[in-house]
């Protein structure tokens, strides 16, 4: 089963107030869509656990810069805290990247994700959810 994720996160109820911008870019090193989700106000922070560490990835003042490269099967979200420091890079492995009727980029997420922390540590997530997809 795939999960469709839109760049504007319109269905994200935790985010009470946000600003959203997007652009299409075509350079020698990147072709696709970029989006910037500026999280103004949340109902509560979103924190995740990686082993013994807990990391806040969405709170008031956080920014999510998302890359949706054309013709690729991944997207990258760079998450920044309210001070502009990178919290993590989140790489979604996806089946398809597209645009909805409002031209908002989306991915069909295959549930295999890679997280890269500023320390260089790499974490593979949701592999058990992904590998059953190979049988389809």
N, C-alpha and C positions, 0 to 999 in steps of 0.2 A: 504494500500500500504506500502510495506517495502522499506527501503533504505539500500543497502549494503555498509558498510564502511570497508575499508581495513586498516590494521595497518600501512602500509607505506604511506598512504594518497597520492598515486601517482597522483591522479586527482586534488589535491589541488593547484590551480593556484596562490594563494596568497603567497605560499612558493616558493621563487626563488632559494634557496639553502638549502639543508638539508643533514644530515647523518642519516642512518637508520641501526639498528641492531636488531636481534631477536634471541630468543633461546627457546627451549622446556625445561620445568622443571617438575620434578616429585619428590615431597617431601611428608612428612606426612601431611603438611598443604596446599599444592597447587600442582595441576597437570594441565598443559596446556601450553600455549605459552605466552611469554613476549616479548614486543617490546619496543624499545627506539627510539623515533623520536627526533632528535636534530635539531632544527630549527635555521639555520645559518643566513638566510636573508629572510625577507618578503617584499612584495611590499608595504604593510601597516599593522600596528598592527590590530589584531582582538580583539575588546572589546565588552563585553556583558553588558546588564543592568539587575540588579536584584532589582526591586523596585526603590528606589532612588539612588542606588549605581551602579557605572560603574566599571567594572573589566576587565583588559587586560588579555587575556588567550593565546595569541600567538603573539610573537614579536621576534626580533633578539635575539638569545641566549637562548630562552626558550627550555625546554625539556618536552616531553610527554612520560611518562612511562605507557604502556598499558598492562593490564592483560586480557587474553582470557582463562578463566578456562574451562577445558574439561568437557563436560556433563552438563554444567550450562546454564542458560538463561540470563546472564548478562555479561558485561565487565566493567572494571574499568580503567579510565585514571586518573593518578595523573599528574597534570600540575605544572611545576616549572618555576619560573621566571629566569631571567639571573643571579640572585644572588644565585640561588639554593633554594629559599624559595618556599614552596608549595602555589600555588595560589588557587587551588581547587581540589577536587576529583569529577570526573564526571562519574556517573554510568549509562550506557546504558542498558535498559531492552531490550532483543532481543529474537527473535524466534529461531535462530540457530547461532552457531559458527562453522566455518569451515576453511579450507585452500584452497587457489587457486592453480593453476597449478605450480606456482613458490614457493609454500609452505608459502606464506604470509597469516597470519591469517586475517579473516574477520568476521563481524557480519551482520545479517539481523536485522536491528534496527526497533523496534516496536514504536518508537517515544515517549516513556515514559521514561523520564530521571530524575535522582535524582542528585542534586548538593549538596556537603557538603563543606562548607567553613572552613578555619582554625579556625575560631571563634566557630565552632560547629553548626552554623546555617545550616539548611537543607532546600532546595528549591526543590519542585516538578515541573518539566517542562513538557509541552506538553501533559498534561492529556487529553485535549479535542481532540487531534489527536489520542491518544491511544484507548480510549474507543470505538470509532466506529469499531476498529479492532475486538472487542469481538463478534460482530455480524456475522463475517465471518465464 
